[in-house]
């Protein structure tokens, strides 16, 4: 005999319980094996379960969500036919009434509901509508409150369907019910505004006109009342409630409400952050803008202009990129921003800098500390170059004593030669790029630089013409006139070492100082050497550089043996340079020069040319022992001697004094231990690598050899190495592809060497380049 269980009929959507729900009217049904219910949990409680955020969860809730989605999709695709509209309304009402919050029904008479909401928007309090939405209806009906997004979307779909079927009053009432459902959500205000705007646009239509009359009558407003004003008040109330009581992230409805306020030309749509944000926060925001953007901010309004101009912090650093032809605006600009401390003008060829404008800068900016003029610029002067001192002479005095940083790129050398003497007493950082060597000698050796701390003399690749003779920099004069230099960066020029006792120079007329020059030098960078003269012809007499014991970074990216010879001067007993010592780096000799006193605090040493082992030991042994050395790059041969007169060094044995646990970057240039240069053997370097237990970055540039692939793959597979910089010039395309795949396999970052400095020139605001040795593969 079949077992029977009591099966209840579905509950009604009404708040009242039907008689059929009682046990007496239950029907019998065949038994099914149900899932065991939760302890002490009824069927209704299971439907109302919520998560930690207050959202409904459960199987029945998921089913109801699908029902809502289906009803909304049906409403969007429904036609305006009466039959299709009734089906859509029925589906939406059924979905709304099935919400776990169990909403009730107000009834057909919505006048009390409309009157209460409209009266609230005309009250003085901005949150009057929010408070009214939370209160019961004047008829006594308690409106449901539900923040479930699917319930809200279903009611919005119902209001939209009613509006499409020209049931405008019911659509307006439903939109107000949507506000009551969640007065902090913007969707209800958007729907109310849309219904009213559609009625206003179609007021000539009889149905729309009748609906407007009914809405105004139920709202207890005059029939001639401005519906636009009513719409504005609802949107204003929505904007306030959205900002004050918002619980969810901004979505499309928040944006739509903002757009509606803009379409209605409401003052709230023109939100001014200046009125709400504190001055400190505005300064922080504006400080991230460039000068051009700040000048746009000035044109927003008078209030913005006043705040932007009055903030001296924003205008302490100004950069004008291609300012064009400012004409009479330039004096006005300088007059408004007298607190500028750093001024940069890029691409000054478009700016057409004249001597008058240069005087305006110097006279009009009394607090100027940093000046940077970049790109090619010819100062136009109708009176000729001889009038330059007269025009700049009026600038002398207190207006130039504060200038500490100066960066000039590709300017007229004659004008620069007259400008620099006015700044030399106070200048601390000088950056000159794109000048010929003879012009630099004339500029730098005309006057002393007692305060200069950082100097960069550079000929960039984009400004170099191989047909132009750059000339050589006079190192004797540079050293004598910049005694307190701390950082020196030279790139693209030849260096000239002259015994001034045998060859008198113009700078000898400058009074000499008792201070030993360059004793505070901490960073020395010598890049590539471009010269049309043999280095043998640029070195005259027995002049040698003095010991520089306080160096922390030395980078010599040239393999010219005579240059390295005179930097690390090797002298015989009579004090004359010892010639031809490059064939044997293991020999001993008396050392003098920049490393003769050792470098106990050296952290970075990179040299792309060979140096005697004795000199290296004198320079590096102490810093390797005390743990200061971090980066070490050496070379066994020069580019020429690698193929002509190769030098043989065994790094693990001959350079054992460099071994240190503090080194994390190790490199080697111009090496090959194979019997014939057409083959390659790099195993001694790998053996040397074992002496540095904490090395994780390696740089290798052996030169153009065949058989490099196995050596590179050994380095990639080495357990210590995480980054590898190498010169791929000796690799074929298939070998290059194989190396990149091996690097991915072992997780090693691969970089192509670019020959740049490890420590970029620190010239304040002039050069913000990060240290970069190569381009990542």
URHUDA-V47867 format. One record per helix or strand of 3 or more residues. SS is the DSSP state (~ for helix, > for strand). FROM is the first residue (numbers start at 1). LEN is the number of residues. If there is no record, write none. Layout:
ss=SS from=FROM len=LEN
ss=SS from=FROM len=LEN
//
This chain:
ss=> from=4 len=4
ss=~ from=19 len=3
ss=~ from=23 len=3
ss=> from=27 len=4
ss=~ from=43 len=5
ss=~ from=59 len=19
ss=~ from=82 len=16
ss=~ from=111 len=11
ss=~ from=128 len=7
ss=~ from=149 len=16
ss=~ from=168 len=14
ss=~ from=187 len=15
ss=~ from=206 len=13
ss=~ from=227 len=19
ss=~ from=252 len=12
ss=~ from=267 len=3
ss=~ from=273 len=4
ss=~ from=279 len=8
ss=~ from=291 len=8
ss=~ from=302 len=9
ss=> from=317 len=5
ss=~ from=329 len=8
ss=> from=342 len=5
ss=~ from=348 len=4
ss=~ from=355 len=10
ss=> from=370 len=4
ss=~ from=385 len=9
ss=> from=405 len=5
ss=~ from=413 len=11
ss=> from=429 len=5
ss=~ from=437 len=8
ss=> from=454 len=5
ss=~ from=461 len=3
ss=> from=472 len=3
ss=~ from=475 len=7
ss=> from=487 len=5
ss=> from=494 len=5
ss=~ from=506 len=4
ss=> from=523 len=4
ss=~ from=535 len=4
ss=> from=553 len=4
ss=~ from=561 len=7
ss=~ from=581 len=3
ss=> from=604 len=4
ss=~ from=613 len=13
ss=> from=631 len=5
ss=~ from=651 len=4
ss=~ from=656 len=3
ss=> from=665 len=5
ss=~ from=683 len=7
ss=> from=697 len=5
ss=~ from=708 len=10
ss=> from=723 len=4
ss=~ from=728 len=3
ss=~ from=733 len=14
ss=> from=749 len=5
ss=> from=774 len=3
//
